[in-house]
């Protein structure tokens, strides 16, 4: 038996929940997603700070960045 949940399986299961439980499920998922995004952002900031401290990236003005992007 495959225990891997698919999106359609999750929707099917959610459809069988009472409306109040569906609303709670939505709230729980929103909070979990927000927390996951926060963790990803913290990780990105830590990596960027580490890169900056190790001179992997250097400070630049907006004009310098735009020149690089447009070249």
C-alpha positions as CSV (number, residue, x, y, z in Angstrom):
1,X,0.0,0.0,0.0
2,X,1.4,3.4,-1.0
3,X,1.1,6.0,1.9
4,X,2.2,8.9,-0.3
5,X,-0.6,11.5,-0.3
6,X,-1.4,13.2,-3.6
7,X,-3.0,16.6,-3.9
8,X,-6.2,15.0,-5.2
9,X,-6.3,12.5,-2.3
10,X,-5.8,15.4,0.1
11,X,-8.7,17.4,-1.5
12,X,-10.9,14.3,-1.5
13,X,-10.3,13.7,2.2
14,X,-10.8,17.4,3.0
15,X,-14.1,17.3,1.2
16,X,-15.4,14.7,3.7
17,X,-14.6,16.9,6.7
18,X,-17.2,19.1,8.3
19,X,-17.1,22.7,7.2
20,X,-15.7,23.8,10.6
21,X,-12.8,21.2,10.3
22,X,-12.2,22.4,6.7
23,X,-11.8,25.9,8.0
24,X,-9.5,24.8,10.7
25,X,-7.4,22.8,8.2
26,X,-7.1,25.9,6.0
27,X,-5.9,28.0,9.1
28,X,-3.4,25.3,10.1
29,X,-2.0,25.0,6.5
30,X,-1.7,28.8,6.2
31,X,0.2,29.0,9.5
32,X,2.5,26.1,8.5
33,X,3.2,27.7,5.1
34,X,3.9,31.1,6.8
35,X,6.3,29.4,9.2
36,X,8.0,27.4,6.4
37,X,8.4,30.7,4.4
38,X,9.9,32.4,7.5
39,X,12.4,29.6,7.9
40,X,13.4,29.8,4.2
41,X,13.8,33.6,4.5
42,X,16.0,33.3,7.6
43,X,18.1,30.7,5.8
44,X,18.5,33.0,2.8
45,X,19.4,36.0,5.0
46,X,22.0,33.8,6.9
47,X,23.5,32.6,3.6
48,X,23.6,36.1,2.2
49,X,25.3,37.4,5.4
50,X,27.8,34.6,5.3
51,X,28.6,35.3,1.6
52,X,29.0,39.0,2.4
53,X,31.3,38.3,5.3
54,X,33.4,35.9,3.1
55,X,33.6,38.6,0.3
56,X,31.6,36.4,-2.0
57,X,29.4,39.4,-2.7
58,X,30.4,43.0,-2.3
59,X,28.3,46.1,-1.6
60,X,27.1,47.9,-4.7
61,X,25.0,50.9,-5.6
62,X,21.6,50.6,-7.3
63,X,23.2,52.1,-10.4
64,X,25.9,49.5,-10.4
65,X,23.4,46.7,-10.0
66,X,21.2,48.1,-12.8
67,X,24.2,48.4,-15.2
68,X,25.1,44.8,-14.5
69,X,21.5,43.6,-15.0
70,X,21.1,45.5,-18.2
71,X,24.5,44.5,-19.7
